[in-house]
């Protein structure tokens, strides 16, 4: 492309600059020469001076008395025609000049010339033909062609370098993305793309890395979820299987021991039923197919009733409650779901609080939403665990102590209930072990007012 452009450019210079310059010069010199002989005679002395002019100038000048002598003095064909054709005769006889240019095969040159009639004021007494054999393109730009070749070569090498850089910066990352996508499709999410620059390809690579990392975490959590399900099912099934064998083979010693085994089996069956019920309920909540039964709720009384359910356990751990409750607060909601939120958060606070500590419970409203807060003192929760609280089967006590109970589904259900009601849930922990859970739910005052009007 560089050489082609240079050729076209030089060709333009040759035709539009060099040829036009020569053409204008021929016209000027021809008119000037013809003007010397107006109103004069074409003598031998004048013809001799013209011949001398041919020697000292770059132009060739032919002076003749008769028009027919022009073809004899310049016997070459310009293009495929003689110097003077029949059409040219009429133009010259009228006293007008005539430009003649074309390729002369005998001279192997392009020729530009002009024929000028000489008159004495009343009639044509002769003709002047002045012409210039043109130099070729290589002659005109002879010194420029090597420079053109050198610059073109350097430009070509530079172009190769630029294209190679583009290939490496554009196509190599795309190949890497293609290879990584194949690894991801096979289930290998550990590899990452190296990012050298943050252009469009770099941003796409960064997004691909984020996707791979998310898929890796999702795969890990899926495996952890399956492991948790197996763990939660295996324990009660082991108890049921073991005690069933004892009862079937009558390996007990007293009726009281038999009753104890039966109660254990019943308790573990209830545990399985609770686990399956929670899973089904959580799935319904996440799929937004759960139906809420809205009604006016005296929220303060509902919270007091829920706290009373933990009095026995709190007394055993010598835990006291410090409550700040708006007794007149009424909201329009599902009482069962709201109590489920209260129960799970208070249950976790009681289970994981230190002995002889205080649990702070508050329930207030700012006019548009209600805020329920539970704060207790227990083990510090790491930032990583705080982000995962509410996932299925996730528990901060990695040892899974059966004494604390629970399957890790309670907070998952709570978060889904809050999400469906356009509320917010947050939990934070300090290094000193202070843990605070905050739930904010809309009051639904419009529904509450509508319910009141209907009652009236």
C-alpha positions as CSV (number, residue, x, y, z in Angstrom):
1,X,0.0,0.0,0.0
2,X,2.9,2.4,0.8
3,X,4.6,1.8,-2.6
4,X,1.2,2.0,-4.4
5,X,0.4,5.3,-2.7
6,X,3.9,6.7,-3.6
7,X,3.6,5.6,-7.2
8,X,0.2,7.3,-7.5
9,X,1.5,10.4,-5.8
10,X,4.5,10.7,-8.0
11,X,2.4,10.0,-11.0
12,X,0.2,12.9,-9.9
13,X,3.2,15.2,-9.5
14,X,4.4,14.2,-13.0
15,X,1.2,14.7,-14.8
16,X,-0.4,17.6,-12.9
17,X,2.8,19.6,-12.0
18,X,5.6,18.7,-14.4
19,X,3.4,18.4,-17.6
20,X,1.4,21.5,-16.8
21,X,4.6,23.4,-16.2
22,X,6.0,22.4,-19.5
23,X,2.8,23.1,-21.3
24,X,2.6,26.6,-19.9
25,X,6.2,27.2,-20.7
26,X,5.7,26.0,-24.3
27,X,2.7,28.3,-24.7
28,X,4.7,31.3,-23.3
29,X,7.8,30.7,-25.5
30,X,5.7,30.1,-28.6
31,X,3.6,33.2,-28.2
32,X,6.8,35.2,-27.5
33,X,8.6,33.9,-30.5
34,X,5.7,34.4,-32.9
35,X,5.2,37.9,-31.6
36,X,8.7,38.9,-32.9
37,X,7.6,38.3,-36.4
38,X,4.3,40.0,-36.6
39,X,4.1,42.5,-39.4
40,X,7.5,41.5,-40.7
41,X,8.9,39.2,-43.3
42,X,10.2,35.8,-42.6
43,X,13.7,36.2,-44.0
44,X,16.7,33.8,-44.0
45,X,18.3,35.9,-41.3
46,X,15.3,35.4,-39.0
47,X,15.3,31.7,-39.7
48,X,19.0,31.5,-38.9
49,X,18.4,33.2,-35.6
50,X,15.6,30.7,-34.8
51,X,18.0,27.8,-35.5
52,X,20.5,29.4,-33.2
53,X,17.7,29.6,-30.5
54,X,17.3,25.8,-30.9
55,X,20.9,25.3,-29.9
56,X,20.9,27.4,-26.8
57,X,17.5,26.5,-25.4
58,X,15.7,23.3,-24.4
59,X,13.0,23.9,-26.9
60,X,12.9,22.8,-30.5
61,X,11.7,25.5,-33.0
62,X,10.7,24.9,-36.6
63,X,9.8,27.8,-38.9
64,X,8.3,27.3,-42.3
65,X,6.6,29.4,-45.0
66,X,4.0,26.9,-45.9
67,X,1.7,24.7,-43.8
68,X,2.6,21.5,-45.7
69,X,6.3,22.0,-44.8
70,X,5.4,21.4,-41.1
71,X,4.8,17.7,-41.7
72,X,8.0,17.5,-43.8
73,X,10.0,19.3,-41.1
74,X,8.5,17.1,-38.3
75,X,7.9,13.8,-40.1
76,X,6.9,11.9,-37.0
77,X,3.5,10.9,-35.9
78,X,2.1,12.3,-32.6
79,X,0.1,9.4,-31.3
80,X,-1.3,8.0,-34.5
81,X,-1.6,11.3,-36.4
82,X,0.6,13.6,-38.4
83,X,1.6,16.9,-37.0
84,X,-1.0,18.7,-39.0
85,X,-4.3,17.1,-39.9
86,X,-7.1,18.3,-42.1
87,X,-9.0,19.6,-39.0
88,X,-5.9,21.4,-37.8
89,X,-5.6,23.3,-41.2
90,X,-8.8,25.1,-40.7
91,X,-7.8,26.2,-37.2
92,X,-4.4,27.4,-38.3
93,X,-5.8,29.2,-41.4
94,X,-8.1,31.1,-39.1
95,X,-5.0,32.5,-37.4
96,X,-5.4,30.6,-34.1
97,X,-2.6,28.6,-32.4
98,X,-2.8,24.9,-31.9
99,X,-1.4,22.7,-29.0
100,X,-0.1,19.3,-30.1
101,X,1.0,16.7,-27.6
102,X,1.3,12.9,-27.5
103,X,3.7,10.0,-27.7
104,X,6.2,10.0,-30.6
105,X,7.3,6.4,-31.2
106,X,10.4,7.3,-33.2
107,X,11.7,9.5,-30.3
108,X,10.3,7.2,-27.6
109,X,9.2,10.3,-25.8
110,X,6.1,12.2,-25.0
111,X,6.1,15.5,-26.8
112,X,4.3,18.7,-26.0
113,X,4.3,21.4,-28.6
114,X,2.3,24.3,-30.2
115,X,1.9,25.6,-33.7
116,X,1.6,29.4,-34.1
117,X,0.7,31.2,-37.3
118,X,2.9,34.2,-38.3
119,X,1.1,37.0,-40.1
120,X,2.1,40.4,-41.5
121,X,-1.1,42.1,-40.4
122,X,-3.2,41.0,-43.3
123,X,-2.3,37.4,-44.1
124,X,-0.4,34.4,-42.7
125,X,3.2,34.4,-44.0
126,X,4.5,31.4,-42.1
127,X,4.2,29.0,-39.2
128,X,6.3,28.3,-36.1
129,X,6.2,24.9,-34.4
130,X,7.9,24.9,-30.9
131,X,8.0,21.6,-29.0
132,X,9.7,19.9,-26.1
133,X,10.4,16.1,-25.8
134,X,9.4,15.3,-22.2
135,X,11.6,13.5,-19.7
136,X,10.3,10.2,-18.3
137,X,9.0,9.7,-14.8
138,X,12.3,8.0,-13.8
139,X,14.3,10.9,-15.2
140,X,12.1,13.6,-13.4
141,X,12.2,11.8,-10.1
142,X,15.4,9.8,-10.5
143,X,16.9,10.9,-7.2
144,X,13.6,10.5,-5.3
145,X,13.0,6.8,-6.2
146,X,15.8,5.4,-4.0
147,X,14.6,7.5,-1.2
148,X,11.1,6.3,-1.8
149,X,12.3,2.7,-1.7
150,X,14.1,3.2,1.5
151,X,11.2,5.0,3.2
152,X,8.8,2.4,1.9
153,X,11.0,-0.4,3.3
154,X,11.2,1.3,6.7
155,X,7.4,1.9,6.7
156,X,6.8,-1.8,5.8
157,X,9.0,-3.0,8.7
158,X,7.2,-0.5,11.1
159,X,3.9,-1.9,9.8
160,X,5.0,-5.5,10.6
161,X,6.0,-4.4,14.1
162,X,2.6,-2.6,14.7
163,X,0.6,-5.6,13.4
164,X,2.6,-8.0,15.5
165,X,1.9,-5.9,18.6
166,X,-1.8,-5.7,17.7
167,X,-1.9,-9.5,17.2
168,X,-0.3,-10.1,20.6
169,X,-2.5,-7.5,22.4
170,X,-5.7,-8.6,20.7
171,X,-5.6,-12.1,19.5
172,X,-3.4,-13.7,22.2
173,X,-5.8,-12.7,25.0
174,X,-8.7,-14.0,23.0
175,X,-7.0,-17.3,22.5
176,X,-6.4,-17.4,26.3
177,X,-10.0,-16.6,26.9
178,X,-11.0,-19.4,24.6
179,X,-8.8,-21.9,26.4
180,X,-10.0,-20.8,29.8
181,X,-13.7,-21.1,28.6
182,X,-13.0,-24.7,27.6
183,X,-11.5,-25.4,31.1
184,X,-14.6,-23.8,32.7
185,X,-16.9,-25.9,30.6
186,X,-15.1,-29.0,32.0
187,X,-15.6,-27.9,35.6
188,X,-12.1,-26.5,36.2
189,X,-12.7,-23.0,37.8
190,X,-9.3,-22.5,39.4
191,X,-7.4,-21.0,36.4
192,X,-7.3,-17.2,35.9
193,X,-6.3,-15.0,32.9
194,X,-3.3,-12.7,33.3
195,X,-4.2,-9.0,32.6
196,X,-1.5,-6.8,31.3
197,X,-3.6,-3.7,30.3
198,X,-7.1,-2.5,31.1
199,X,-8.3,-1.9,27.5
200,X,-11.6,-3.5,26.2
201,X,-9.9,-7.0,26.1
202,X,-8.4,-6.5,29.6
203,X,-11.8,-5.5,31.0
204,X,-13.4,-8.6,29.3
205,X,-10.6,-10.8,30.8
206,X,-11.2,-9.2,34.3
207,X,-15.0,-10.0,33.9
208,X,-14.1,-13.5,32.9
209,X,-11.9,-13.9,35.9
210,X,-14.7,-12.7,38.2
211,X,-17.1,-15.2,36.5
212,X,-14.6,-18.1,37.0
213,X,-14.1,-17.1,40.7
214,X,-17.9,-16.9,41.3
215,X,-18.4,-20.3,39.7
216,X,-15.5,-21.7,41.8
217,X,-17.2,-20.3,45.0
218,X,-20.5,-21.6,43.8
219,X,-19.1,-25.1,43.2
220,X,-17.5,-25.1,46.7
221,X,-20.7,-24.0,48.3
222,X,-22.7,-26.6,46.4
223,X,-20.3,-29.3,47.6
224,X,-20.5,-27.9,51.1
225,X,-24.3,-27.9,50.9
226,X,-24.5,-31.5,49.8
227,X,-22.0,-32.4,52.6
228,X,-24.2,-30.6,55.1
229,X,-27.4,-32.3,53.9
230,X,-25.7,-35.7,54.2
231,X,-24.4,-34.8,57.6
232,X,-27.7,-33.6,58.9
233,X,-29.5,-36.7,57.5
234,X,-26.9,-39.2,58.6
235,X,-27.0,-38.4,62.3
236,X,-30.7,-38.9,62.9
237,X,-30.8,-41.9,60.5
238,X,-27.9,-43.5,62.5
239,X,-29.8,-43.0,65.7
240,X,-33.0,-44.4,64.2
241,X,-31.3,-47.4,62.7
242,X,-29.3,-48.2,65.8
243,X,-32.2,-48.0,68.2
244,X,-34.5,-49.8,65.8
245,X,-32.1,-52.8,65.8
246,X,-32.0,-52.6,69.6
247,X,-35.8,-52.8,69.8
248,X,-36.1,-55.4,67.1
249,X,-33.6,-57.7,68.9
250,X,-35.0,-56.8,72.3
251,X,-31.6,-55.8,73.6
252,X,-33.0,-53.5,76.3
253,X,-33.2,-54.5,79.9
254,X,-36.2,-52.7,81.3
255,X,-39.4,-51.2,80.0
256,X,-38.1,-47.7,80.9
257,X,-35.1,-48.3,78.7
258,X,-37.4,-49.4,75.8
259,X,-39.4,-46.3,76.3
260,X,-36.3,-44.2,76.2
261,X,-35.2,-45.7,72.9
262,X,-38.6,-45.2,71.4
263,X,-38.6,-41.5,72.5
264,X,-35.2,-41.1,70.9
265,X,-36.4,-42.5,67.6
266,X,-39.4,-40.2,67.8
267,X,-37.2,-37.2,68.5
268,X,-34.9,-38.0,65.6
269,X,-37.9,-38.5,63.3
270,X,-39.2,-35.1,64.3
271,X,-35.8,-33.7,63.6
272,X,-35.9,-35.2,60.1
273,X,-39.4,-33.8,59.6
274,X,-38.2,-30.4,60.8
275,X,-35.2,-30.5,58.4
276,X,-37.3,-31.4,55.4
277,X,-40.1,-28.9,56.3
278,X,-37.5,-26.1,56.6
279,X,-36.0,-27.1,53.2
280,X,-39.4,-27.1,51.5
281,X,-40.4,-23.8,53.2
282,X,-37.1,-22.2,52.1
283,X,-37.5,-23.3,48.5
284,X,-41.0,-21.9,48.5
285,X,-39.8,-18.6,49.9
286,X,-36.9,-18.4,47.4
287,X,-39.3,-19.2,44.5
288,X,-41.8,-16.5,45.7
289,X,-44.6,-19.1,45.8
290,X,-45.3,-18.8,49.5
291,X,-48.6,-17.2,50.6
292,X,-48.6,-14.6,53.4
293,X,-51.7,-14.2,55.6
294,X,-51.7,-10.5,56.4
295,X,-53.5,-9.1,59.5
296,X,-53.1,-6.4,62.1
297,X,-50.5,-7.5,64.6
298,X,-49.8,-6.0,68.1
299,X,-46.1,-6.3,67.6
300,X,-45.0,-5.6,71.1
301,X,-47.2,-8.4,72.6
302,X,-46.0,-10.8,69.9
303,X,-42.3,-10.1,70.9
304,X,-43.0,-10.5,74.6
305,X,-44.7,-13.9,73.9
306,X,-41.7,-15.0,71.8
307,X,-39.1,-13.9,74.5
308,X,-41.1,-15.9,77.1
309,X,-40.5,-19.1,75.1
310,X,-36.8,-18.8,76.1
311,X,-37.2,-18.1,79.8
312,X,-36.3,-21.6,80.9
313,X,-33.1,-21.8,78.7
314,X,-32.1,-18.3,79.7
315,X,-32.5,-19.1,83.4
316,X,-30.3,-22.2,82.9
317,X,-27.5,-20.0,81.5
318,X,-28.3,-17.1,83.9
319,X,-29.0,-14.8,81.0
320,X,-31.2,-11.7,81.4
321,X,-33.1,-9.7,78.9
322,X,-32.9,-5.9,78.6
323,X,-35.9,-4.9,76.4
324,X,-36.9,-1.6,74.8
325,X,-40.3,-2.3,73.2
326,X,-42.9,0.1,71.7
327,X,-46.0,-1.5,73.2
328,X,-48.4,0.4,71.0
329,X,-46.8,-0.6,67.7
330,X,-49.2,-2.3,65.3
331,X,-48.3,-3.4,61.8
332,X,-50.2,-5.2,59.0
333,X,-48.3,-8.5,58.3
334,X,-48.2,-12.2,58.7
335,X,-48.0,-13.0,62.5
336,X,-46.5,-16.4,62.0
337,X,-43.7,-15.1,59.7
338,X,-42.9,-12.2,62.0
339,X,-42.7,-14.5,65.0
340,X,-40.4,-16.8,63.0
341,X,-38.1,-13.8,62.6
342,X,-38.2,-13.0,66.3
343,X,-37.8,-16.6,67.3
344,X,-34.8,-17.4,65.1
345,X,-32.8,-14.3,66.1
346,X,-33.5,-14.6,69.8
347,X,-32.8,-18.3,69.7
348,X,-29.4,-17.7,68.2
349,X,-28.7,-14.9,70.7
350,X,-29.5,-17.3,73.7
351,X,-27.6,-20.3,72.3
352,X,-24.4,-18.4,71.5
353,X,-24.4,-15.9,74.4
354,X,-21.9,-16.3,77.2
355,X,-23.3,-17.4,80.6
356,X,-24.4,-14.6,82.9
357,X,-24.6,-12.1,80.1
358,X,-27.4,-9.7,78.9
359,X,-29.3,-9.8,75.7
360,X,-30.6,-6.5,74.5
361,X,-33.9,-6.5,72.5
362,X,-35.5,-3.4,71.0
363,X,-38.5,-2.8,68.9
364,X,-39.3,0.7,67.6
365,X,-40.7,2.6,64.6
366,X,-39.7,5.8,62.8
367,X,-43.1,6.2,61.2
368,X,-42.4,4.4,57.9
369,X,-40.8,1.2,59.0
370,X,-40.2,-0.9,62.1
371,X,-36.8,-1.8,63.5
372,X,-36.1,-4.9,65.5
373,X,-32.7,-5.3,67.1
374,X,-31.1,-8.1,69.1
375,X,-27.7,-7.7,70.6
376,X,-25.7,-10.2,72.7
377,X,-22.2,-11.0,73.8
378,X,-20.6,-14.2,72.5
379,X,-17.9,-15.5,70.2
380,X,-16.5,-13.1,67.7
381,X,-17.7,-13.7,64.1
382,X,-15.1,-13.3,61.4
383,X,-15.9,-11.0,58.4
384,X,-15.9,-14.0,56.1
385,X,-18.5,-15.8,58.2
386,X,-20.6,-12.6,58.5
387,X,-20.9,-12.4,54.7
388,X,-22.1,-16.1,54.7
389,X,-24.6,-15.9,57.5
390,X,-28.0,-16.8,56.0
391,X,-26.7,-19.4,53.5
392,X,-28.3,-22.8,53.7
393,X,-26.8,-25.0,56.4
394,X,-24.1,-22.4,57.2
395,X,-23.2,-22.3,60.9
396,X,-20.4,-20.3,62.5
397,X,-19.8,-23.2,65.0
398,X,-17.8,-25.4,62.6
399,X,-17.8,-28.2,65.2
400,X,-21.6,-28.6,64.8
401,X,-22.2,-29.1,68.4
402,X,-25.5,-30.9,68.8
403,X,-26.0,-29.2,72.1
404,X,-26.7,-25.9,70.3
405,X,-29.0,-27.6,67.9
406,X,-30.2,-26.2,64.6
407,X,-29.5,-27.1,61.0
408,X,-28.3,-23.7,59.7
409,X,-31.6,-23.1,57.9
410,X,-33.3,-20.8,60.4
411,X,-31.5,-17.6,59.3
412,X,-31.9,-18.5,55.6
413,X,-35.6,-18.6,56.1
414,X,-35.5,-15.3,58.0
415,X,-33.6,-13.6,55.2
416,X,-36.0,-14.8,52.6
417,X,-39.0,-13.6,54.6
418,X,-37.4,-10.2,55.0
419,X,-36.5,-10.1,51.3
420,X,-40.0,-10.8,50.2
421,X,-41.4,-8.0,52.4
422,X,-38.9,-5.5,51.0
423,X,-37.1,-5.3,54.3
424,X,-33.4,-5.3,55.2
425,X,-31.4,-7.6,57.4
426,X,-27.8,-7.0,58.7
427,X,-25.6,-8.4,61.4
428,X,-22.3,-7.2,62.7
429,X,-19.7,-8.4,65.2
430,X,-17.0,-6.6,67.1
431,X,-13.6,-8.0,68.4
432,X,-15.0,-7.9,71.9
433,X,-17.8,-10.4,70.9
434,X,-20.6,-7.9,70.7
435,X,-23.0,-9.2,68.1
436,X,-26.0,-7.2,66.8
437,X,-28.7,-8.3,64.4
438,X,-30.9,-5.6,62.9
439,X,-34.2,-6.2,60.9
440,X,-36.1,-3.4,59.3
441,X,-39.6,-4.0,57.8
442,X,-42.1,-1.6,56.2
443,X,-45.1,-0.8,58.4
444,X,-47.7,-1.2,55.5
445,X,-49.7,1.6,56.9
446,X,-51.9,1.8,53.8
447,X,-53.1,-1.8,54.3
448,X,-53.5,-1.2,58.0
449,X,-55.7,1.9,57.3
450,X,-57.7,0.0,54.7
451,X,-58.3,-2.8,57.2
452,X,-59.5,-0.3,59.8
453,X,-62.0,1.3,57.4
454,X,-63.3,-2.2,56.4
455,X,-63.8,-3.0,60.1
456,X,-65.8,0.2,60.6
